[in-house]
Amino acid sequence: MSAAQSQTTLVSKLEALQCHFTWDLDPSRSKLLHLQEQLKDIGTEEGNSWLGHIHNLQGFVEYKMKNIENAQSFFNKAAEAFCQLRNADEGPWLVVNYGNLAWLHHHLGDEAESEAYLSKVDALMNKYPSPSQDELHPEIYAEKAWTLMEFTADKEVIEEYFEKAIRMQPDMVEWKTSYALASMNAFNNSSTGVEAEVLKKMRIAKEQDPENLYLAVYYLQQRAKKGEKVEDEARELTQKVLRNPVSSYSDIRPLLSIYRYYLSVDEAIDLVEEALEKQPDERYLKRCAALCYKWKIVCCGDGCTKQSVINRAINLHEEVISLYPHSSLGMKIDLAKIYGMSNDGLAKAEQMFQELLESDLEPADRQMLYTQYAKHLFCNQKDYNRSTEYNMKSAEIPHQSHFRQNSIKTLSRIRDKTREKVAEFLRNLPEL
């Protein structure tokens, strides 16, 4: 076989693999930077059932960012994590990981090492065939579903993969938990919560995974949206949550959301400030604290927030922005809105918004900025015409999001009010 033929055969084998390099994950640079920072906040403490998958994704993100040494390090960490969690030196859970390493070495030009990992994949698939003919191994479906949760809003595809994995390997409790959470994600922006079928799925998953506080908090949140009284349970859960290591896979952020809507924002602030006293260097806690103060100032909108509270919010936001330089657009927008509500802060707010408007943003981020700037113009500047203009700019961007829907709803209200105003004018117009 010629060198060219050998290379073609190798590439065709690589393309047939099931791994991050073949799953049509094509994130923008903005998404990669966001993931890079987000994944650092996921706890890597022993016992995290998704640690192998997390490291696999970190490795892929680092590769896409051209940080090759970091990529290889994370792929190696993923293999170690899988072996520790499964208490075995090998198994089908390594198929995706070995596929990633085969691709990585191919891109590095090390074809011999790439072939070696291809051979390892073949050996694993022969030794551990899928329980269902003509379907992937459940370990692959589970990792693919978990990974796609970070990349796509296609709930049906994610749920299909989880369903296949669980059907073939029903003893994997963590898959059922993530399946329930994936189903819930489609209702993130719903004030009335998930459908009855999804709530039942969450309840069953909680019964089977009783130590998973992340699921417990989200299940409590959904019950609260259905009108249940959850105050006592929320406070009881709080004590358990605060004993756990802080991470974005802990339970603090959704728990704070429960406090915001069903207890009080002030109690949420007290809770996160208490946690910060114990762990003052935890950047994720600082991000949560900044969020709570934003709720207090921007969302409550009572117009009589103490300047000391506003100053604390500003300081927190500025610190968090420095800690998350590549994924803090939302924080920068919130900071501008907070300045807009502070004493003599309108000029500073306008300056910040203008700098953001002039920056190079992807369509989804620009849409978010337009909607939020429209709210600022309406509430703080009382500039209703420009507010309408920026809501129209947001609605014009062909990207489906709750920001676009928010702008469209606002424009619909304006249209309806204008119609009523004209109708009233005509009714009161005297006859000549």
C-alpha positions in Angstrom: 0.0 0.0 0.0 1.4 3.4 -1.0 1.9 6.2 1.6 -1.1 8.1 0.1 -3.4 5.0 0.3 -2.3 4.3 3.9 -3.1 7.9 4.9 -6.5 7.7 3.2 -7.2 4.4 5.1 -6.2 6.0 8.4 -8.4 9.0 7.9 -11.4 6.9 7.0 -10.9 4.8 10.2 -10.6 8.0 12.2 -13.8 9.4 10.7 -15.7 6.2 11.6 -14.8 6.7 15.3 -17.3 7.9 17.9 -15.6 10.8 19.7 -15.6 14.5 20.1 -13.7 15.0 16.9 -16.5 13.3 14.9 -19.6 14.6 16.6 -20.0 17.7 14.5 -19.0 19.9 17.4 -18.0 23.2 15.7 -18.1 25.8 18.5 -17.2 29.4 17.8 -14.2 30.9 19.5 -16.6 32.7 21.8 -18.2 29.4 22.8 -14.8 27.8 23.3 -13.6 30.6 25.6 -16.8 30.4 27.5 -16.5 26.6 27.9 -12.9 26.9 28.9 -13.8 29.1 31.8 -17.0 27.3 32.6 -15.3 23.9 32.8 -12.7 25.2 35.3 -15.6 25.8 37.7 -16.8 22.2 37.6 -15.7 20.4 40.7 -13.1 17.7 40.2 -13.5 16.2 43.6 -13.3 12.5 43.9 -16.7 10.8 43.2 -17.9 13.1 40.5 -19.5 10.6 38.2 -19.0 12.7 35.1 -15.3 13.6 35.7 -14.1 11.4 32.8 -16.5 13.1 30.5 -15.6 16.5 31.8 -11.9 15.9 31.2 -12.6 14.6 27.7 -14.5 17.8 26.9 -11.8 19.9 28.4 -9.2 18.1 26.2 -11.3 18.8 23.1 -11.8 22.5 24.0 -8.0 22.9 24.6 -7.3 21.2 21.3 -9.6 23.6 19.5 -7.9 26.5 21.2 -4.6 25.1 19.9 -3.3 24.3 23.5 -2.0 20.8 22.5 -0.1 20.0 25.6 -3.2 20.9 27.8 -5.4 18.8 25.4 -3.2 15.7 25.8 -3.0 16.2 29.6 -6.8 16.4 29.9 -7.4 13.3 27.7 -4.9 11.4 29.9 -6.8 12.7 33.0 -10.0 11.5 31.5 -8.7 7.9 31.1 -7.4 8.0 34.8 -10.8 9.3 36.0 -12.8 6.6 34.1 -10.6 3.8 35.5 -10.9 5.1 39.1 -14.7 5.6 38.9 -15.3 2.2 37.2 -12.6 0.5 39.4 -11.2 -1.2 36.3 -8.2 -0.7 34.1 -10.2 -0.9 30.9 -13.8 -1.0 29.6 -16.1 0.4 26.9 -16.1 3.8 28.7 -12.6 4.4 27.2 -13.8 4.1 23.6 -14.5 7.8 23.2 -11.3 8.8 25.1 -9.1 6.5 22.9 -10.8 7.9 19.8 -10.0 11.4 20.9 -6.3 10.4 21.5 -6.2 8.8 18.0 -7.4 12.0 16.4 -5.0 14.2 18.5 -1.9 12.1 17.5 -3.1 12.2 13.9 -3.2 16.0 14.0 0.2 16.0 15.6 1.6 13.9 12.7 2.3 10.9 14.9 0.6 8.3 12.7 2.1 5.3 14.5 0.6 6.5 17.9 -2.7 7.3 16.1 -2.8 3.7 14.7 -2.0 2.3 18.2 -5.1 4.1 19.7 -7.2 2.9 16.8 -6.2 -0.6 17.6 -7.1 -0.1 21.2 -10.6 1.1 20.2 -11.0 -2.0 18.0 -10.0 -4.2 20.9 -12.4 -2.6 23.3 -15.3 -2.8 20.9 -14.6 -6.5 20.2 -14.2 -7.3 23.9 -17.2 -5.2 25.0 -19.8 -5.2 22.2 -23.0 -3.2 22.4 -25.8 -5.2 24.1 -28.1 -4.1 21.2 -27.2 -5.0 17.6 -26.8 -2.1 15.2 -26.6 0.4 18.1 -23.7 2.1 19.7 -22.5 1.0 23.1 -24.6 2.6 25.9 -21.4 4.2 27.4 -20.9 6.0 24.1 -24.6 7.2 23.9 -24.3 8.5 27.5 -21.2 10.5 26.9 -22.5 11.8 23.6 -25.7 12.9 25.2 -23.9 14.6 28.1 -21.5 16.4 25.7 -24.3 17.6 23.4 -26.0 19.2 26.4 -23.2 21.8 26.2 -23.6 22.4 22.5 -27.1 22.0 21.3 -30.7 23.0 22.2 -32.0 19.9 20.4 -33.6 18.2 23.4 -35.0 15.4 21.3 -31.6 14.2 20.2 -30.1 14.4 23.7 -33.1 12.6 25.2 -32.9 9.9 22.5 -29.3 9.1 23.3 -29.9 9.0 27.1 -33.0 6.8 26.5 -30.9 4.3 24.4 -28.1 4.2 27.0 -30.5 3.7 29.9 -32.5 1.0 28.1 -29.4 -1.0 27.5 -27.8 -0.4 30.9 -30.5 0.5 33.4 -28.3 0.3 36.5 -26.5 3.6 35.7 -28.2 6.0 38.2 -26.2 9.0 37.1 -27.4 8.6 33.5 -31.0 8.7 34.7 -30.3 11.8 36.7 -28.7 13.7 33.8 -31.5 12.5 31.5 -34.0 14.1 33.9 -32.0 17.3 34.0 -31.6 17.4 30.3 -35.4 17.2 30.0 -35.8 20.0 32.5 -33.4 22.3 30.6 -36.0 22.9 27.9 -38.2 24.7 30.5 -35.4 26.9 31.9 -37.2 30.1 31.0 -40.7 28.9 32.0 -42.3 30.6 35.0 -44.7 27.6 35.4 -42.0 24.9 35.3 -41.7 21.6 33.6 -44.5 19.4 32.2 -46.0 16.8 34.5 -44.2 14.0 32.7 -40.8 15.7 33.2 -41.5 16.4 36.9 -42.3 12.8 37.4 -39.1 11.8 35.7 -37.2 14.1 38.1 -39.0 12.7 41.1 -38.1 9.1 40.1 -34.5 10.1 39.4 -34.3 11.8 42.8 -35.6 8.7 44.5 -32.9 6.6 42.8 -30.1 9.1 43.4 -31.0 10.5 46.8 -27.5 11.9 47.5 -27.4 14.1 44.4 -28.1 17.5 45.9 -27.8 19.2 42.4 -30.9 17.2 41.3 -32.6 17.8 44.6 -32.4 21.5 44.4 -33.6 21.6 40.8 -36.5 19.3 41.7 -37.4 21.6 44.6 -37.3 24.6 42.2 -39.7 23.0 39.8 -42.1 22.1 42.6 -42.0 25.7 43.7 -42.9 26.8 40.2 -46.0 24.5 40.5 -47.1 26.4 43.6 -45.8 24.2 46.4 -44.6 25.7 49.6 -40.8 24.9 49.7 -39.4 27.4 52.2 -38.6 24.9 54.9 -37.2 22.3 52.5 -35.0 25.0 50.9 -33.5 26.1 54.2 -32.9 22.4 55.1 -31.2 21.8 51.7 -29.1 24.9 52.2 -27.3 23.4 55.2 -26.4 20.3 53.2 -25.3 22.3 50.2 -23.0 24.5 52.2 -21.2 21.4 53.5 -20.2 20.5 50.0 -17.2 21.8 47.9 -18.2 24.8 45.8 -18.4 24.3 42.1 -20.8 25.0 39.2 -21.9 21.4 39.6 -22.7 22.0 43.2 -26.2 23.3 44.1 -25.6 26.9 45.2 -26.8 28.8 42.1 -30.2 27.1 41.6 -30.6 27.2 45.4 -30.1 31.0 45.3 -32.7 31.2 42.6 -35.2 29.5 44.9 -34.4 32.1 47.6 -34.9 34.9 45.1 -38.4 33.8 44.0 -39.8 32.0 46.9 -38.1 33.4 50.1 -36.2 36.7 49.7 -33.3 38.2 47.8 -31.9 39.6 51.1 -31.8 36.1 52.5 -30.0 34.9 49.4 -27.4 37.6 49.8 -26.9 36.7 53.5 -26.5 33.1 52.4 -23.8 33.7 49.8 -22.0 36.3 51.9 -21.8 33.7 54.7 -20.3 31.2 52.2 -17.8 33.8 51.0 -16.6 34.5 54.5 -15.6 30.8 54.8 -14.2 30.6 51.2 -13.2 34.1 50.2 -11.1 33.0 47.2 -13.8 30.9 45.4 -14.4 32.8 42.2 -17.6 30.9 41.5 -19.0 32.0 44.8 -18.1 35.6 43.9 -20.0 35.1 40.6 -23.1 33.9 42.6 -22.8 36.8 45.0 -22.7 39.3 42.1 -25.8 37.7 40.7 -27.7 38.1 44.0 -26.8 41.8 44.2 -27.9 42.2 40.6 -31.3 40.7 41.5 -31.5 43.0 44.5 -30.8 46.2 42.4 -32.0 45.5 38.9 -34.7 43.0 39.2 -36.4 44.3 42.3 -36.4 47.8 40.8 -37.7 49.5 43.9 -35.5 52.5 43.2 -34.6 52.9 46.8 -31.6 50.6 47.1 -28.9 51.9 49.5 -25.8 53.2 47.8 -23.7 51.0 49.9 -25.5 47.9 48.4 -24.9 49.3 44.9 -21.3 49.9 45.7 -20.9 46.3 46.9 -22.6 45.1 43.7 -20.3 47.2 41.5 -17.1 46.0 43.3 -18.2 42.3 43.0 -19.1 42.7 39.3 -15.8 44.3 38.5 -13.9 41.6 40.3 -15.8 38.8 38.6 -15.3 40.4 35.2 -11.5 40.3 35.9 -11.8 36.6 37.0 -13.8 35.6 33.9 -12.3 37.7 31.1 -13.7 35.6 28.3 -17.2 34.8 29.5 -18.4 37.9 31.3 -20.4 39.8 28.6 -23.5 39.3 30.7 -21.7 40.6 33.8 -20.5 43.7 31.9 -24.1 44.4 30.8 -25.4 43.9 34.4 -22.6 46.3 35.7 -23.7 48.9 33.2 -27.3 48.6 34.3 -26.3 48.8 37.9 -24.4 52.0 37.2 -27.5 53.3 35.5 -29.4 52.9 38.8 -26.7 54.4 41.0 -26.3 58.0 42.1 -24.9 60.0 39.2 -24.1 56.8 37.3 -26.0 57.3 34.0 -23.1 58.7 32.1 -20.9 55.8 33.2 -23.6 53.3 32.2 -24.0 54.9 28.7 -20.2 54.9 28.2 -20.1 51.2 29.1 -23.0 50.3 26.8 -21.4 52.3 23.9 -18.1 50.4 24.3 -20.0 47.1 24.2 -22.0 48.1 21.2 -18.8 49.0 19.4 -17.1 45.6 20.3 -16.9 42.6 17.9 -19.7 40.3 19.1 -21.3 37.2 17.6 -25.0 37.5 16.6 -26.4 35.7 19.8 -24.3 38.0 22.1 -25.2 41.1 20.1 -28.9 40.1 20.4 -28.6 39.9 24.2 -26.9 43.2 24.3 -29.5 45.0 22.2 -32.4 43.6 24.3 -30.7 44.6 27.6 -29.7 48.0 26.3 -33.3 48.6 25.2 -34.4 47.8 28.8 -31.8 50.3 30.2 -33.0 53.0 27.8 -36.6 52.4 28.7 -36.2 52.1 32.5 -33.2 54.4 33.3 -33.0 56.8 30.4 -36.7 57.1 29.7 -35.7 57.2 26.0 -38.6 55.2 24.7 -37.9 55.8 21.0 -34.3 54.5 21.2 -35.5 51.6 23.4 -37.9 50.6 20.6 -35.2 50.9 18.1 -32.9 48.5 19.9 -35.7 46.0 20.6 -36.2 46.0 16.8 -32.5 45.4 16.2 -32.6 42.4 18.6 -35.7 41.0 16.9 -34.1 41.3 13.5 -31.2 39.0 14.3 -32.1 35.5 13.1 -31.3 33.7 16.3 -33.9 32.1 18.5 -33.5 33.0 22.2 -35.5 34.3 25.1 -33.9 37.7 24.5 -35.4 37.9 21.0 -38.7 36.7 22.4 -38.6 39.4 25.1 -38.0 42.1 22.5 -40.8 40.9 20.3 -43.2 40.8 23.3 -42.2 44.4 24.2 -42.7 45.5 20.6 -46.1 43.8 20.6 -47.2 45.7 23.7 -46.1 48.9 22.2 -48.1 48.2 19.0 -51.2 47.3 21.0 -50.9 50.4 23.2 -50.4 52.6 20.1 -53.5 51.1 18.5 -55.5 51.7 21.6 -54.3 55.3 21.8 -55.2 55.9 18.1 -58.6 54.3 18.6 -59.3 56.5 21.7 -58.2 59.5 19.7 -60.6 58.7 16.9 -63.5 58.0 19.4 -63.0 61.4 21.0 -62.5 63.3 17.7 -65.4 65.9 17.5 -67.6 65.8 14.4 -67.4 68.8 12.1 
